[in-house]
Amino acid sequence: MGHNEMDEPRSTNPLTYGLVDNHPTITAVYKEQLLNEKSIGSTRIQSYS
């Protein structure tokens, strides 16, 4: 089931967009990875936010 350009995609495909909306941003994922690898400290990483 698709949608045309005038439809709100969250209405026509709520399950998929619900997953997307609840997924962390790539920035949050990358920050977590850097912290877990101890590549950067938490003080330093906050300065980039």
C-alpha positions in Angstrom: 0.0 0.0 0.0 1.6 3.2 -1.1 0.7 6.9 -0.9 0.6 9.8 -3.4 2.6 13.0 -2.8 -0.3 14.7 -1.2 -0.9 12.1 1.5 0.7 12.3 4.9 2.9 9.1 4.9 2.4 8.6 8.7 -1.3 8.1 7.9 -0.8 5.6 5.1 2.1 3.7 6.6 2.0 4.3 10.4 4.0 1.2 11.4 7.0 2.0 9.3 7.1 5.7 10.3 6.6 4.8 13.9 9.8 2.8 13.8 11.6 5.6 12.0 10.4 8.2 14.5 11.5 6.2 17.5 14.9 5.3 16.1 17.9 7.3 17.5 19.5 9.8 15.1 22.8 8.9 13.4 24.5 11.6 15.5 23.3 10.0 18.8 24.4 6.5 17.5 27.8 7.8 16.5 28.3 9.7 19.8 27.5 6.5 21.7 30.0 4.5 19.6 32.7 7.1 20.2 32.1 7.0 23.9 32.0 3.2 24.0 35.3 3.0 22.1 36.8 5.6 24.5 37.8 7.6 21.4 36.5 10.8 22.9 35.5 11.9 26.4 32.0 12.9 27.5 33.1 16.4 28.2 34.6 16.8 24.8 31.7 15.2 23.0 29.2 17.6 24.7 31.1 20.5 23.2 30.1 19.3 19.8 26.3 19.2 20.6 
